[in-house]
Amino acid sequence: MAKNDQPLVMAEDFPLALALLTRLPIHASRFDRGARAAWAYPLVGVMVGSLAAIAGLIAFWLGLPPAVTALISLSFLTVLTGAMHEDGLADSADGLWGGWDRARRLEIMKDSHIGSYGVLALLFSFAARWAALWTLFDSGAGLAFIGILAAATLSRAPLPVLMATLPNARDSGLSHATGRPPARTAWLAIAIATGLAVLLLGFSGIGAIVWAGLAALSVALIARAKIGGQTGDILGACQQVTEITVLFALIS
């Protein structure tokens, strides 16, 4: 089958998306699908969010305080993905604000060392998510479960959109190797995330969806202006910023 004639959805796409975005021991058989499996990224959010929320609920039911249950859920959100999104956020913060031109910014983002901007970005990210999750668990276990699931799902839907609409900023790296998905793949990811958000949150989910879109758009515009496109680090930063925005929208 020619590459352009591949179907929109294949059964192998979800395991491939899990293998790419998490550290779960998943066997993926169709790595050639690459970016075409990006429609399943929101479903990865469902998996990661469910496991993190269940861990928090168990701690909650065992009588641990909301602050501790929130920290446990946040730890699961980080460990299950191997902190790849957090790493992207730190590298993006260092590069986008630590370099004076496009070449230097990309060079900094590729450097394995972390700078002051990256450290601050991680501190703010973990503090913001911990505070939001703490508030959710303080409001009730059920609300926390739904909130974690919605945020994890909505924060991964913009990734295929950025992959499809922004050019690769460099000729190497994870994002370049994965490829650019067709527009219909990105639209399917949006449809899945939107449907799940409305199912979980009802009409109040519309506000979370709008804020998620604005957060992702902001990251995309900054990346386009500073490095001319997207990289794997930018995608990770987008996930983090969008997740924080959705959580804040839910507790506001």
Secondary structure, 3 states (H helix, E strand, C coil): CCHHHCCCCCCCHHHHHHHHHCCCCCCCCCHHHHHHHHHHHHHHHHHHHHHHHHHHHHHHHCCCCHHHHHHHHHHHHHHCCCCHHHHHHHHHHHHHHHCCCHHHHHHHHHCCCCCHHHHHHHHHHHHHHHHHHHHHHHHCHHHHHHHHHHHHHHCCCHHHHHHHHCCECCCCCHHHHHCCCCHHHHHHHHHHHHHHHHHHHHHHHHHHHHHHHHHHHHHHHHHHHHHCCECHHHHHHHHHHHHHHHHHHHHC
